[in-house]
Every structure is written in structure tokens, then in C-alpha cells.
Amino acid sequence: MSRIILNARFTNQALTGVQRVCYELGGRLMKLRGNVEAMAPAAPLPDYDIPITVKPLSTKAPGHLWEQTILRKAAGQADLLVNLNNTGPLGLRRQIVMIHDVNYLLGPDGYSWAFRSGYRVAQSILTKTATICTVSHWSADEIAKAFSIDSADIEVIHNAADHLLDIASDQGAVARFGLSERPYALCVGSANPNKNFSAVVEAYAGIENPDFDLAIVGGSASGVFRSEATAAEIPGVRRLGRVSDEELRALMENAAVFVMPSFLEGFGLPPLEAMALGTPVVTSSASALPEVCGDAALYFDPLQPGEIAKAMCKVIEDRALADQLTALGLDRARQFSWEASARKLSALVDRTLGMA
């Protein structure tokens, strides 16, 4: 039986969308095949409750240095290395690398110069030597353009949202966050200007006497919100920061509308999560979002706050439209599953082993 190593460095990182994908696909790949060993620099953080048994190799060389030295040495004794978190040992040919997107090139303001430079050099090498997969056809096209490769050579393995259905909903969260008095629109994302949260705040501020609140879950940074003080002073805008999975499920399924305003998304997991929970979605028409949401969302131009405001109000005021989007969203979310995606990854493992 072939020996396969899963690069589990993601288990040492705070949980964001990319790490969630790594847990869901990595954990299921290990269950499917039975011959996959997960390795990481140290024991996992208690961030996400998926039973991945990890072999800690060393804490002396953390992060990328660990990948390029300690993991590389271990991978030399294996038949294949699987990396699900954008990078891997440079020059190693017997490996799969999932590159989620190249948004650091398309929207550089959200990333440091060092990050952009390091990732560009590393991924330019990896795309020429490793087997590459990604999370959407849009991302495959952008990766191909960035590194002058054929997009047909990039395997597309979609994300899914059915993990939320296994998470208990903390129904008390809505009241704790002060959102039980009237309807609310919900945004979820990290502190990155490409998430375009400031446009949603501007859209909401432009609505005369809104009869709903705007709740924003995720990181806080002055580079994302043009003025932290101004956003905090707008009545009805509630900045919630990071929340638990149980709180997030409750906030999503009780929202009157979910808003996804991003300029750049390699996939765009939050709107699919909202759909899976029966919440109507309005979303940007940019990047991979139309590919993911299909005909189950109401779209707007992310550069036009007026369109964002109109979309939010339309769904909240038109019950028939909200019900229609809910039904379409539930059907759309069922078209994606982590189990199917893990099986596609496993098939890519077989093909890569066969080529080796």
C-alpha cells in the first residue's frame, strides 16, 4: 500500500475559511483511504473538532521553514505528499498542492509585500512541479493566467457547507448580540479590504430610517473599515468580531438576509453556508461568487453601495422573494458536499500516484 502524508500545518493555525477546508477535506481523505498520515510542526490547536490524528514532527522550525526542511525530509520517504493550504516543499514532485486562489495578486492591498512576494515565488515553482488543484473554475483560470500554465491541468474540487448541519445552534446568541428586536442583515468575513465590508456599511448608512440592523461578523481593522469610529457611530450597525461556530450558525439561520459584498473570493463559503441554513442571499457579482451561488442569489455590483442597499431592502421587504431565494438556496447548497469533494481529491491522489 502506498504511503501518503497529509501536510497538517493548518492544525497549528487559527481557523478561517481556508483552514476549515483543510480540516474537512483532510479529515475525510484520511477516513476514505486509511493510508494517510497527518504531520504537523506541533500538536493541533483546539480550534475545530474534527478527529484528525496528527504526528507532531518538530517545533524547532515553525511555519514555512518546517515545510521546506522537516516535512520535506519526511515526504522523501513517502509515495505522495498532500498539501491543502496553498504551499508545500519547493521542487518536490511527488505532491499535490491545493492553491485556493491568487487574490494576493489580484487585490494586493489586503496583503503585505513580504506575503505577496513569498507566495508568488513559491507558487510559481509549485505550479511547474506539483499536481495542482483548486476550489473553483474561476480560481483555476486566475492561477493559470498568473503562472502561465493550462487551466485544464488544474483539478477543481469545490468547497461545501454541510459541516454546519452537524454543529449545534446557539439560539441564545441572537439575543446576546442584541439582534432579537428587529430583522437584521448579516455579513461574515475576515479583516481584508477585498471583503468590501465598508461598502455595506456605506450602503446601510444611506438607507433612510432602515427597519433592520446590520450585523458584521469577523475581524476588525482600520484598513477594512475606512473609519472604525464612523462605522461604530451608525445606529443599527453591530460589529460582533469573531464568534464560535455555534453562534455563527444561529446568527446565519436567524438573519433576514445574508450579504456577501466581496471583490475577490476563490470560492466564497459563507453564502453557501447561509443557503444551507435556509437564509436568503444577496451577493457581489464578482470573482467565483456567481459560480458558487448560481441562480440562488440576488446579485449586485460591489462597487455600487446603492445597489447593495437596494438588494438588502428588497429581500427584507418582499417576503415572496425571500422565500423563493430560500428554496433555491437550499437546493443549491445540496449540490455541494464535503464527502463528494473528498472522493474527488482521493481520485486525484490515485491519478497522481499512477503518474509517479
Backbone torsions as a table, in degrees:
resi	resn	phi	psi	omega
1	MET	NA	137.4	-179.9
2	SER	-65.2	146.0	176.7
3	ARG	-99.5	123.1	-176.7
4	ILE	-121.5	135.0	176.7
5	ILE	-111.0	134.1	172.1
6	LEU	-99.8	121.9	174.6
7	ASN	-71.1	103.9	-174.9
8	ALA	-103.7	29.7	177.2
9	ARG	-58.5	-23.9	178.9
10	PHE	-62.3	-22.5	179.9
11	THR	-71.9	-11.4	176.1
12	ASN	-97.7	6.8	-175.2
13	GLN	-114.2	152.9	174.9
14	ALA	-61.1	147.9	-174.2
15	LEU	-79.8	115.3	167.9
16	THR	-127.2	-168.4	-176.1
17	GLY	-59.2	-43.0	-178.3
18	VAL	-63.7	-45.0	179.6
19	GLN	-64.1	-35.5	177.8
20	ARG	-62.0	-42.3	177.1
21	VAL	-60.7	-43.1	179.8
22	CYS	-60.5	-44.3	178.5
23	TYR	-63.1	-48.1	-175.2
24	GLU	-64.6	-47.9	-178.8
25	LEU	-74.4	-43.2	-179.0
26	GLY	-63.2	-46.1	179.5
27	GLY	-61.9	-41.4	-179.4
28	ARG	-72.3	-35.0	176.2
29	LEU	-61.9	-40.7	179.1
30	MET	-63.7	-39.3	179.0
31	LYS	-70.4	-37.8	-177.8
32	LEU	-66.6	-42.4	-168.7
33	ARG	-99.0	-37.3	179.0
34	GLY	77.8	-4.3	-180.0
35	ASN	-123.5	28.7	-179.9
36	VAL	-110.8	126.0	178.8
37	GLU	-110.4	124.7	-179.7
38	ALA	-89.5	133.1	179.7
39	MET	-128.7	141.1	-178.8
40	ALA	-146.2	164.0	178.7
41	PRO	-64.8	-29.7	-175.8
42	ALA	-153.2	175.2	178.2
43	ALA	-61.1	149.2	-176.9
44	PRO	-64.3	148.6	169.4
45	LEU	-70.3	149.7	-179.9
46	PRO	-80.3	56.8	-171.7
47	ASP	-98.1	-29.6	-171.4
48	TYR	-149.4	126.7	-170.0
49	ASP	-89.6	73.6	170.7
50	ILE	-124.3	128.5	-173.4
51	PRO	-73.2	83.0	171.2
52	ILE	-104.6	117.6	177.4
53	THR	-82.3	118.5	-173.8
54	VAL	-112.6	136.6	173.6
55	LYS	-95.7	108.2	177.1
56	PRO	-71.3	124.9	-177.2
57	LEU	-91.8	-44.0	-177.9
58	SER	-171.2	148.8	172.5
59	THR	-109.8	4.0	-176.5
60	LYS	-75.8	-25.0	-178.9
61	ALA	-129.7	85.3	-174.2
62	PRO	-75.5	166.9	170.0
63	GLY	60.9	-138.1	-175.0
64	HIS	-63.8	-33.9	178.7
65	LEU	-62.2	-39.4	177.2
66	TRP	-61.1	-43.2	179.0
67	GLU	-60.1	-43.8	-173.0
68	GLN	-79.5	-13.9	-177.5
69	THR	-118.7	-72.7	-172.8
70	ILE	-68.3	-47.9	178.9
71	LEU	-64.8	-41.0	179.8
72	ARG	-58.0	-43.0	179.3
73	LYS	-62.7	-44.4	178.8
74	ALA	-64.1	-39.6	-178.2
75	ALA	-66.6	-24.7	178.0
76	GLY	-64.3	-20.6	178.7
77	GLN	-95.6	2.1	-177.3
78	ALA	-110.8	167.2	177.2
79	ASP	-83.7	-26.7	-177.8
80	LEU	-159.8	142.6	173.4
81	LEU	-112.3	132.7	178.2
82	VAL	-113.2	120.7	179.1
83	ASN	-116.4	123.3	-176.6
84	LEU	-110.4	6.5	-171.6
85	ASN	-124.7	46.7	168.2
86	ASN	79.4	-23.3	-177.1
87	THR	-135.5	173.1	177.0
88	GLY	-171.3	178.0	179.3
89	PRO	-60.4	129.5	-175.9
90	LEU	-72.4	135.6	176.3
91	GLY	85.7	-13.3	178.5
92	LEU	-72.9	125.3	-174.8
93	ARG	-91.0	-29.4	-177.9
94	ARG	-85.7	65.3	-179.8
95	GLN	-153.9	153.5	171.3
96	ILE	-109.2	135.8	176.4
97	VAL	-126.5	122.5	173.2
98	MET	-90.4	114.3	173.3
99	ILE	-100.8	112.2	-173.0
100	HIS	-70.1	-36.4	178.9
101	ASP	-171.5	175.2	171.8
102	VAL	-122.0	41.3	-178.3
103	ASN	-63.8	-23.0	177.3
104	TYR	-66.3	-20.9	174.9
105	LEU	-90.8	-33.6	-175.2
106	LEU	-83.9	-30.8	178.7
107	GLY	-133.1	68.8	-169.3
108	PRO	-65.2	-18.3	-177.7
109	ASP	-63.2	-20.2	-179.1
110	GLY	-87.3	4.8	-174.0
111	TYR	-139.0	149.9	178.4
112	SER	-72.5	159.5	177.6
113	TRP	-60.3	-41.9	-178.6
114	ALA	-63.0	-41.9	179.0
115	PHE	-63.0	-49.4	-178.0
116	ARG	-59.8	-45.0	-177.6
117	SER	-65.9	-46.5	-178.9
118	GLY	-63.2	-45.3	-179.5
119	TYR	-66.1	-39.1	-178.4
120	ARG	-63.7	-45.2	179.2
121	VAL	-63.9	-48.4	-177.1
122	ALA	-62.3	-47.4	-175.9
123	GLN	-72.7	-26.6	175.5
124	SER	-65.7	-33.1	176.6
125	ILE	-75.7	-46.9	-176.7
126	LEU	-61.6	-38.8	-178.4
127	THR	-68.4	-16.8	178.0
128	LYS	-94.8	-13.8	-173.1
129	THR	-122.3	-32.2	-175.1
130	ALA	-99.5	168.1	168.6
131	THR	-81.4	125.6	-172.9
132	ILE	-109.0	136.7	170.9
133	CYS	-131.6	164.5	179.2
134	THR	-151.5	-173.8	-167.1
135	VAL	-106.5	-5.9	178.7
136	SER	-158.6	160.2	176.4
137	HIS	-67.7	-32.9	176.6
138	TRP	-61.6	-46.2	178.3
139	SER	-63.3	-40.2	179.1
140	ALA	-58.8	-43.1	179.4
141	ASP	-64.4	-42.2	-178.3
142	GLU	-69.4	-38.2	177.0
143	ILE	-63.9	-43.1	-179.6
144	ALA	-62.0	-43.1	178.8
145	LYS	-66.0	-40.5	-176.0
146	ALA	-66.1	-35.1	-172.3
147	PHE	-119.1	13.5	174.0
148	SER	55.7	50.8	174.2
149	ILE	-124.8	172.9	-178.5
150	ASP	-87.8	124.3	-179.7
151	SER	-62.2	-23.5	178.7
152	ALA	-67.2	-18.7	179.1
153	ASP	-87.4	-0.5	-179.0
154	ILE	-103.9	119.8	178.9
155	GLU	-76.2	131.7	178.0
156	VAL	-98.8	121.0	179.2
157	ILE	-125.4	102.6	-173.8
158	HIS	-67.3	154.3	168.3
159	ASN	-75.2	176.8	177.0
160	ALA	-148.7	175.3	-176.0
161	ALA	-128.5	5.0	-174.9
162	ASP	-70.6	-8.6	175.5
163	HIS	-62.1	-31.7	-178.4
164	LEU	-65.7	-26.3	-178.1
165	LEU	-70.2	-16.5	178.8
166	ASP	-96.0	1.8	-178.1
167	ILE	-102.2	130.2	179.3
168	ALA	-67.8	138.3	-179.0
169	SER	-86.5	126.9	177.0
170	ASP	-88.8	85.8	-173.5
171	GLN	-65.3	-20.2	177.6
172	GLY	-72.5	-12.5	-176.1
173	ALA	-65.1	-36.4	-176.8
174	VAL	-59.7	-46.2	178.9
175	ALA	-69.8	-39.6	-179.6
176	ARG	-59.9	-35.1	179.8
177	PHE	-88.3	7.2	176.0
178	GLY	71.7	32.4	-174.6
179	LEU	-115.3	15.5	-175.1
180	SER	-93.2	-5.9	-174.3
181	GLU	-83.1	-31.4	-179.6
182	ARG	-153.0	169.5	-178.6
183	PRO	-58.9	158.3	176.7
184	TYR	-143.7	147.7	170.1
185	ALA	-94.1	145.0	-174.9
186	LEU	-124.1	134.0	171.1
187	CYS	-118.9	143.6	178.5
188	VAL	-137.2	133.1	175.6
189	GLY	172.0	174.3	-178.7
190	SER	-85.7	170.7	-179.4
191	ALA	-81.2	84.2	-179.2
192	ASN	-144.5	131.2	-178.3
193	PRO	-55.4	-27.0	179.9
194	ASN	-67.5	-15.7	176.7
195	LYS	-73.5	-20.4	171.6
196	ASN	65.1	31.0	179.4
197	PHE	-62.0	-34.0	-176.5
198	SER	-61.2	-31.8	179.0
199	ALA	-68.1	-33.8	178.2
200	VAL	-69.1	-40.8	176.9
201	VAL	-62.7	-43.1	177.6
202	GLU	-62.8	-40.5	178.8
203	ALA	-62.7	-45.3	-179.0
204	TYR	-65.0	-41.2	-179.5
205	ALA	-63.8	-24.9	-179.2
206	GLY	-84.4	-4.1	178.8
207	ILE	-85.6	127.7	-179.4
208	GLU	-77.2	118.6	178.8
209	ASN	49.9	60.0	-179.9
210	PRO	-61.2	141.3	179.7
211	ASP	-99.5	24.7	176.6
212	PHE	-146.0	159.9	177.4
213	ASP	-95.4	165.5	173.8
214	LEU	-120.1	116.8	179.3
215	ALA	-108.4	132.6	-178.1
216	ILE	-122.8	118.9	179.3
217	VAL	-104.6	132.3	177.1
218	GLY	136.9	-172.8	-175.6
219	GLY	-66.2	162.5	-179.9
220	SER	-124.5	129.2	178.5
221	ALA	-158.0	142.8	-177.2
222	SER	-65.5	-23.5	177.0
223	GLY	-72.4	-20.4	179.6
224	VAL	-89.3	-51.7	177.2
225	PHE	-96.9	118.0	-172.6
226	ARG	-54.1	-32.6	175.0
227	SER	-143.8	107.9	179.6
228	GLU	-57.7	-43.5	-177.6
229	ALA	-64.1	-43.0	-179.1
230	THR	-62.8	-44.3	-179.8
231	ALA	-61.7	-38.9	-178.3
232	ALA	-69.5	-25.3	-176.2
233	GLU	-86.9	-9.0	-179.4
234	ILE	-77.3	117.9	179.2
235	PRO	-58.7	135.2	177.9
236	GLY	94.4	-13.2	177.0
237	VAL	-89.9	123.1	-177.4
238	ARG	-121.0	115.3	179.4
239	ARG	-94.7	113.7	-171.1
240	LEU	-99.9	-12.8	-177.9
241	GLY	68.3	-156.7	179.3
242	ARG	-77.3	142.0	178.9
243	VAL	-130.4	164.4	177.6
244	SER	-75.6	164.9	176.6
245	ASP	-60.1	-38.7	-179.7
246	GLU	-65.5	-39.7	177.1
247	GLU	-69.0	-40.6	-179.5
248	LEU	-61.8	-42.7	178.8
249	ARG	-60.1	-45.0	-179.6
250	ALA	-63.3	-42.7	-180.0
251	LEU	-64.6	-39.4	-179.9
252	MET	-67.8	-49.2	-173.1
253	GLU	-74.5	-13.3	177.8
254	ASN	-102.9	-2.4	179.1
255	ALA	-72.2	145.4	175.7
256	ALA	-73.8	-29.7	178.0
257	VAL	-157.8	143.8	175.0
258	PHE	-104.0	133.7	-175.5
259	VAL	-116.8	126.1	178.2
260	MET	-121.3	97.4	-171.9
261	PRO	-95.6	9.9	-167.0
262	SER	-60.8	148.9	168.8
263	PHE	-80.9	-37.3	-172.4
264	LEU	-134.8	123.3	173.5
265	GLU	-143.2	123.0	175.8
266	GLY	-65.6	-31.8	173.8
267	PHE	-135.8	-65.3	-177.9
268	GLY	99.4	70.5	-175.7
269	LEU	-70.7	-42.6	-175.0
270	PRO	-54.1	-43.3	179.2
271	PRO	-65.4	-33.2	177.3
272	LEU	-69.0	-37.0	175.2
273	GLU	-61.6	-44.3	178.8
274	ALA	-61.3	-42.5	178.1
275	MET	-60.2	-42.8	-179.2
276	ALA	-61.5	-24.8	-179.1
277	LEU	-98.4	6.4	175.0
278	GLY	82.8	23.9	179.6
279	THR	-102.8	130.3	178.6
280	PRO	-65.8	144.9	-172.9
281	VAL	-120.9	134.0	165.5
282	VAL	-117.5	137.8	-170.3
283	THR	-147.7	157.5	172.1
284	SER	-59.9	148.8	177.7
285	SER	-92.2	16.2	-173.8
286	ALA	-97.3	160.6	172.4
287	SER	51.2	-132.8	-173.2
288	ALA	-84.2	-2.9	-171.9
289	LEU	-62.2	-42.3	175.4
290	PRO	-62.9	-34.5	177.3
291	GLU	-62.7	-39.6	-177.6
292	VAL	-78.4	-45.9	-171.6
293	CYS	-86.7	-20.3	177.7
294	GLY	56.3	-135.1	-179.3
295	ASP	-93.3	15.1	-173.9
296	ALA	-98.6	12.5	-179.0
297	ALA	-137.9	160.9	172.4
298	LEU	-98.7	127.1	-172.0
299	TYR	-102.2	153.4	174.9
300	PHE	-143.8	161.7	174.9
301	ASP	-79.3	119.8	-176.7
302	PRO	-66.1	-14.5	178.4
303	LEU	-86.2	-3.5	-175.0
304	GLN	-118.6	93.1	178.4
305	PRO	-55.0	-32.6	178.3
306	GLY	-61.5	-37.7	177.5
307	GLU	-68.0	-38.2	178.4
308	ILE	-62.8	-45.7	178.9
309	ALA	-60.6	-44.4	-179.1
310	LYS	-62.1	-41.7	-179.2
311	ALA	-65.4	-45.3	178.7
312	MET	-59.6	-48.8	-177.4
313	CYS	-64.2	-39.0	-177.5
314	LYS	-61.4	-44.3	-178.7
315	VAL	-70.1	-40.1	-178.9
316	ILE	-68.4	-34.6	-176.7
317	GLU	-87.3	-24.3	-175.4
318	ASP	-106.9	95.9	-176.5
319	ARG	-62.1	-37.1	-179.6
320	ALA	-65.2	-41.2	178.1
321	LEU	-65.6	-42.8	178.6
322	ALA	-59.7	-43.5	179.4
323	ASP	-64.3	-39.0	178.9
324	GLN	-64.4	-45.1	179.0
325	LEU	-65.4	-36.0	177.0
326	THR	-60.6	-48.2	-179.4
327	ALA	-63.6	-44.9	178.6
328	LEU	-64.1	-38.6	-179.3
329	GLY	-66.1	-42.4	178.1
330	LEU	-60.6	-42.4	178.6
331	ASP	-66.2	-40.8	-179.5
332	ARG	-64.1	-45.0	-178.6
333	ALA	-61.9	-33.2	180.0
334	ARG	-69.3	-13.3	178.9
335	GLN	-80.0	-7.6	178.3
336	PHE	-118.9	138.4	173.8
337	SER	-148.4	144.8	179.0
338	TRP	-65.6	-33.5	-179.4
339	GLU	-64.3	-45.1	178.4
340	ALA	-63.5	-39.9	179.3
341	SER	-66.7	-38.4	178.0
342	ALA	-65.4	-37.2	177.6
343	ARG	-66.7	-35.5	176.5
344	LYS	-66.8	-39.8	176.2
345	LEU	-64.0	-40.8	179.2
346	SER	-63.4	-38.6	176.8
347	ALA	-64.8	-36.8	177.0
348	LEU	-66.2	-36.6	175.1
349	VAL	-58.9	-46.4	-179.7
350	ASP	-61.1	-44.2	-178.8
351	ARG	-65.4	-39.6	179.9
352	THR	-67.1	-40.9	176.3
353	LEU	-63.0	-38.4	179.5
354	GLY	-65.0	-39.6	178.3
355	MET	-67.0	-35.7	-179.8
356	ALA	-67.8	NA	NA
